Structure formats: structure tokens, C-alpha cells
Amino acid sequence: MKIVSFTGKSGTGKSYQATQLAQSRGFDAIIDDGLLIYKGQIVAGTSAKKCASKAAAMRAALFTSEDHREQVSKALAKYKPHTLMIIGTSDKMTNIIAEQLGLHEPEERIYIEDITTEEERQIASHFRHDEGEHVIPAPVGQLRRDFAGYFMNPLKFFRDVALGNAVGGSGREDDDSPQDRTVVRPQFSYFGSFEISEQVIRDIIRIAAEKYSDTLVIADRMINGKQLNMSVTIDVRALKDPAVVDHCIRFQEDVFDTITRMTAFTLDSVNVRIRDIARDREDLHSRKLH
């Protein structure tokens, strides 16, 4: 396996450039911030951008955890990439990563200055340090349930979902390869957070329930915990019907999938509780829950 290092100062656009560089040079695997990405798919590791502090992020990026190292090493043995590109802020960092994973030092070194202009690096620095944006060179669909931070450009994301053009569709016209990189704001970012009000979550649940209106009616919705690790409990009134349990399970799955897809928040659980049984559909929609 050939090992190549790709280095540059923090915030100069390495992760953003990584996908195009790997594609143009035929590199089939990338190690970036604790993740092993093989042919555009995350196959092992934990993103340093999930960490709650910069110190923890650095430990993850350097594979200081034995379990982390073992997971990535096993994946490398399984997928046997022809060329592995290790991304880091310095030659020393990429050497440490290689050593931690039991690999030889990079035999080729590429620097961010080799493939970008000073203006491009300044723009990348602005988005990192002023806007709090971080790039992961993998599709958003690979990260939505694993990444505990917040996805950037939420309005664009909501618009795409509303138009039926979620990730994997036609993509953004202003990006040469949008499916291969995701812009996030990590938990440790000083910039702040993107929040969605509880009412929006309630509305998502209400909309998801509409197709089950023949057998289920929402009686109450409770949202517990932080938006990073929400737990949602939904009380329903159900029609006396042999299929009602199956409908509750499908409704539960729909709520989970819709909330995670539209908000990128991590859900610990979605619980559906039948609080009342109605004799018929008229009773289902008219009687109040006691």
C-alpha cells in the first residue's frame, strides 16, 4: 500500500480539497480527523469533529485510543486500499498517525500550497475561523446519524427535502462534487450552534402522523433532553383495530427518519404510547383524551 501525506495549517482547506485531489490522483482511501474513508464511504473510525473539546478532537485525530486504532487497522486490512492519503497539519502529525496505525511513513508528501492559491487558502481560513465551518470529505448521508454536531446551511437542507431533492439527488450547481463533502459545525466550535424550536419538531411529528389518521390521532408530544440527544415520546389515541400496533411501529419509524433527515439532530429514541382506544373512526376524532 502506497501512503501519501497531505498537509497544511489548520483551516487552509485540506479536507475540502481532499476529495478532488484523491479523485484526480486515483487515491482510493483517506484518513482525515479520525475517519477512514474508502472510495467515498466512511468505513471505520470516529470523527474528531464529534468531540466536545479541541483537546479530545486532537486525541481522536491522532488515534490515541486503542479501540479506535484497532477498528481502523482492521478496516485497512479488510479493504486493502492501493493508496492511502493521510491528512494532517504537519509532516510530524501524519508520521504519528501512520505509526499509530502500524504503517510506514508516507513515501510522497503533498502540501496545500502545492494545489491552492493564497487567495483560496484565505477564503478557507475565513470560513473556518470566522464562520465556524468544518469540512468532512464524505457524503452527508454517511454522517447524518453518526455525527452529533450540526450541519451547516440548514435552509438549503430543508428546501432540498421539501422539493424531494435530498442528498443523492441532482446536487448543488455551485459545487463541483457536493455529494463527496459535508460542511458541519462541530460541538467544540466557538461560533455557537444552530437550533430548531420545539414547535418545529412538533410540526414534523404532526405531518408524519397525517398518513395514519385513519387509525391514530396524536394526543400529546413530549421532547426531552438536548437537541444533540433528543428523546421523543408521543401519546396517541388508537382505533380498535388488529393492525394498530403495526401502524404505531411504522409511525415510530417515520418520525425517527423524518426528524433525523430534516434536522440532522441525533435522536436517542422515539417512543409511541397508546393512551386510549376508540371504538370507531368517529369516536377516534371526536373524543378527548382523559
N, C-alpha and C positions, 0 to 999 in steps of 0.2 A: 504494500500500500504506500503510495506516494503521499507525503504530508507537506502541505503548503501553509505558511502563516500569512495572515492579512492583518496588518497592524496600523494603528493611528491613535491619536489622542482621543479621549472621551468626547463624544458629541460631534465628531467630524464627519459622520455619515457612513461609517463602516457597515453597519447592519443593513442600511438602505441599499448600499451598493453591492452587498454580498450576493444577492440573487442573480443580478445581471452579470457580475464577474464570474460566478460559478457556471452559469449557463454558457457564457462566451468561451470559457476555458475548458468546459467539459468536466468540471469538478462535480462528483455525484454526492458528496457529503459535506456538511458544515457543522462545526461546533461553535456555538455562539451563546455566551452568557448561560452556560449550564445545560443547553439543549443540544441533542444530536439530531440534525435534520438530514434525512436521506431522500434524495430525489424529490425534494419539495415537501416531504411529510415528516412531522416530528415522530421519531421512533423511540426516543429514550431521553431521560434527563428531566430536570426541573428548571424552569426559567428563573434566573436571578431576579428578573423584574417582578416576580411574585413576592419577593421578600419584603418584610415590613421595614427594614432599615438598610442603609447603604453598606454597613459592615456585613450583615447577613448576605446581601447580594454579592459582595466580593467573595465570601466564602463559597457560595454556590457556584460562581463563575470559575473558581479555582478547583472545584471538585474536592473540597476538604472532607466531605462526608464519605465514609467507606461505602455505604449503601448506594450513594449517588455514583461513585466511581465504578462500582461493580455493575450497576444497571447499564451504564453507557458502554463499558468494556464488553459486556455480553452482547449488546446490540451491534457493536462494531464487528465482533466475531461472527455474528449471525448474518449480517448484510454484506460484509466483505467489500466495502467501497473501494473503487480503484484509486480515487484521490480524495483525501480529507483536507478541507481547509479549516484551520483553527484561527478564530478571530480574537484579537486581544489588543490591549492598549500599548504593548511594547513587546520586543523580542523576548525579554525575560518572562513576561506573563505567558506567552504562547509556549515557551520552553517548559515552564512549570506545568501547564495543562497537559502537554504531551507526556511529561514524566509521570504525572499523577495517574494517567491512563495507561501507563506501561508502554508508551510509544517512543520511537526515536525522535530526535529533534527535527524540525522542519528542514527539508532539503532545498526549498525555494521560499523566498520571502518577498512578499508584495506589500507595498506601503500605500496608504490612502493618497499620498501626494503623487503617486505614480499614475493614478487613474482619475483624479478630480482636480479641478482648478481651485485657486484660493477663494474665489467668489462662491463656488459651490460648497466649500468647507465652512465658510462664514454663514451661509444660509442654513446649513445643517446645524451649526452651533447655535444659531438663533432659535430654531425650533426645539432644540434640546434644552438650552438653558433659560430661554425666555418664555417658551410655550409649554415646557414640561413634557414634550413628546419623545417617546422612545419607539424604536422600530424593532420588530421581531421578523426575521426573514422566513416567514411561514404564513400560510393562508389563515384568515380569521376563523374559518370553520375548524381548524386544528386547535385553536386556542380558546374558543368560547367557553367551554366547560372546564377547562383546566386552569385558565388564567383568572386569578382572583382580583386583578386590578380593573381599571376602567378602560373601555375602548374609546378612542378619540372620534371626533366628527359624528356625534350621535344623531344629529338631524339628518345627515346623509344616510345613516344606517336605517333610521325609521322610515325615510322616504323610500328606500330600496325595498324594505319589507312590505310597505303599503302597496307598492307597484308590482309586487310579486317578483322582484328582481334582487333577491338576497344573494349573498356571496356565492359565486359559482355561475352567475348569470353573465350578462354582457360586460359588466365591469365599468370602471370609470374611464371616461375618454381622456382625462388629463393625466393618466398614469400608464406607463408602458406595460406594466405587469402587475396589476393590483392584486391578483389572486395569490401572489407569492410573497407578499409582505403585509404586515399588520402594524398599525400605529396604535400604541397604548400609552396610558399614563400609569406608571407603577405606583404601588402603595407608598413607596418611600419618597415619591416626588414631592418636593416642597411646594409645588404650584397649587395644590388644592385638589378638589375632587368634583366630578360630575355627578349630580344627584337627580333622581327622579322621584316626584312626590308619591306618597302612598296612594293618593287618589288615582294616579295613572295606573298603578298596579291593580287597584280595584276595578278600573275600567277594562283592563286587559282580561281579568278574570270574568267579568260580566260578558264581554264579547265572546270569549271562549265557550261560555255556557249557552249561548244562543242556540246552537245546533242541537242541544239536548233538552230544549224547552218542553218537549212533549212528555218527558219523564222526570225532569229535575228543575227545581227552582232554587236559586240561591237565597238563603235566609240570613247569612252573616258571613263576613270575611275578616279574618284576623291576621295581621302581619307582624311577626315577632323578629327581633334581632336586627343587626345592622344590615345595610344593603349588600355588604360583601358576603354575608352568610345568612340570608333570609330563610325563615321558616313560615310557610303559609298554611293556614287552616281555614277550610271552607265548610260551613254548615249548610246543608241542603234539605229541602223538603222533597220527598221522592214519591212517585206514583207507585201504587201497589202493583208490581209487575215482576215476573220472573227474571226479566233481563235487566232490572235496575242496577244490580251490582256490577254487571259488565259495563253499563253506561257510566257508572261512577268511576270505574277504573280508567276508561278511555278519557273521561273528562279530566281526571287527575293527570294523566299523561299529557293531554293537550295543554293544560295550564302550565305544567312544568316546561314543556318545549317552547311555548309561546313567550313566557317571561324570560327564559334564558336567551332565546333568539333575539328578542326585541330590546332587551336592556343590557345584556352581557353580564348581568349580576350572577353570582353563584348562589344557587338555591340548595339549602341543606335538605329540605323536604317540602312536599305538598301533601297535606292531609285533607281528605274529604270525609266528613262525618254526616251520616243520615240522622237528622234530628226529629223528623216527623214523617209519617206515611199518609198519603192522600188516597181516598177510595177511588176517585176518578179524576179526569183532567180538569173538570170544572172546579172540583174541590182543591186540586193542586194549585191553581192560580188564584183562588179566591180566599182561602183560609189563611189566617195569620198564624205564625209560629208562636206557641205559648212557652 
